[in-house]
Amino acid sequence: MPRPISAVIHLKNFTHNLSVVRKHIGLAKIWSVMKADAYGHSIEQVWKALSATDGFAILDLNEAILLRDKGWKGPILLLEGFFQSEDLEIIHQYQLTTAVHSNWQLDAIDKMRTNSSISVYVKLNSGMNRLGFNSCEYAQVIKRLISMPNVDAVTLMTHFANSDVATGTDAPHQTLKPFIDGSLPICAANSGAILWHPDTHYDWVRSGIILYGASPSGKWQDIADKNLKATMTLQSKIIAIHGINSNESIGYGSKFTAKKTLRIATVACGYADGYPRHAPTGTPVWLKGTRCSLLGAVSMDMLTIDVSEVPTAEIDDTVELWGQNLPVDDIAEAAGTIGYELMCALAKRVPVIYEK
Ligand SMILES: *Cc1c(COP(=O)(O)O)cnc(C)c1O
């Protein structure tokens, strides 16, 4: 018998979540963001469930080539652009759209063979200070790109650092507005802006985390009324049950000491599976309809939960670490991170089941 842990990927929920995004954005088009191998879900396995999208946004040429090889003929956007000028050959060959954020990329495009023209997203730094041209140079850059014979379409792009905050898009949006003149399409909104800043939707949105049923703010409560569904369930089984007395401790570092008699269960899931080691005592774990509490330190391969409130708990019972019954955001929040990181960090050793 293999170790009883698995991740179930709910393919239907991708299709559902995409339709939820569609309802929010009117006539805008959707880039489904699939970087980091579809936030840990596998591009190869999930792209078909999202094939009603208008395009896929990724980071790596390999991811783009995979999508083309699998048969996706629609738009593909390289969110970080190209990393060296040689990549332009592949961008042209596979008909990819590339972000452009630096002057060296403009020069590289200028030097391309003139019989090859590409579509570009020209990125404005609207305050995140990660990628993009500053507002003082942006107009010049746009002008230069439009004038290049090698460029056949230019879209304006920016990225919000605080779209999960009520006023978080105000300042960056003001930075973008002077460049909007109706002649070039705009792409600005990420998941947070899709949900909470409809004035930023424009022509294309970039939907990431909400396609995976998790919250852009890291708090599940913030998306509780959005009808988004989990796409990944991490589950395992109880492999041992013990009673412990008051004053007995659990796990490495004896980080938890019982204040009363407890019935505890050992679950075959640890940080080497991608479960966060920083999850503290009290982090919820779902068992038979009850939210049980994690107790003590998470080990490499195991963790311990309190099953005192679940008298029927027994060896071989299935436990959900996060997923359809337990939002990944809740576990992430307890561990001081965000659902994005937990899903991306699902370990290679965990067998994955793709549920149709
Ligand atoms: C990751 C990413 C997105 C998607 O962000 P979500 O918060 O997951 O929606 C959009 N745009 C860019 C440039 C990104 O890097």
The ligand as an SDF file (V2000), in Angstrom:
LIG
                    3D

 15 15  0  0  0  0  0  0  0  0999 V2000
    0.4020   36.3350  -10.9460 C   0  0  0  0  0  0  0  0  0  0  0  0
   -0.0310   37.4780  -11.7460 C   0  0  0  0  0  0  0  0  0  0  0  0
   -1.3880   37.7290  -11.9430 C   0  0  0  0  0  0  0  0  0  0  0  0
   -2.4700   36.9330  -11.2720 C   0  0  0  0  0  0  0  0  0  0  0  0
   -2.5970   37.3280   -9.9280 O   0  0  0  0  0  0  0  0  0  0  0  0
   -3.7630   36.7670   -9.0100 P   0  0  0  0  0  0  0  0  0  0  0  0
   -3.6660   37.5540   -7.7640 O   0  0  0  0  0  0  0  0  0  0  0  0
   -3.4600   35.3200   -8.7730 O   0  0  0  0  0  0  0  0  0  0  0  0
   -5.0160   36.9640   -9.7660 O   0  0  0  0  0  0  0  0  0  0  0  0
   -1.7430   38.7720  -12.7720 C   0  0  0  0  0  0  0  0  0  0  0  0
   -0.7990   39.5370  -13.3740 N   0  0  0  0  0  0  0  0  0  0  0  0
    0.5110   39.3290  -13.1900 C   0  0  0  0  0  0  0  0  0  0  0  0
    1.5010   40.2130  -13.8740 C   0  0  0  0  0  0  0  0  0  0  0  0
    0.9410   38.3070  -12.3660 C   0  0  0  0  0  0  0  0  0  0  0  0
    2.2520   38.1150  -12.1910 O   0  0  0  0  0  0  0  0  0  0  0  0
  1  2  1  0
  2  3  1  0
  2 14  2  0
  3  4  1  0
  3 10  2  0
  4  5  1  0
  5  6  1  0
  6  7  2  0
  6  8  1  0
  6  9  1  0
 10 11  1  0
 11 12  2  0
 12 13  1  0
 12 14  1  0
 14 15  1  0
M  END
$$$$
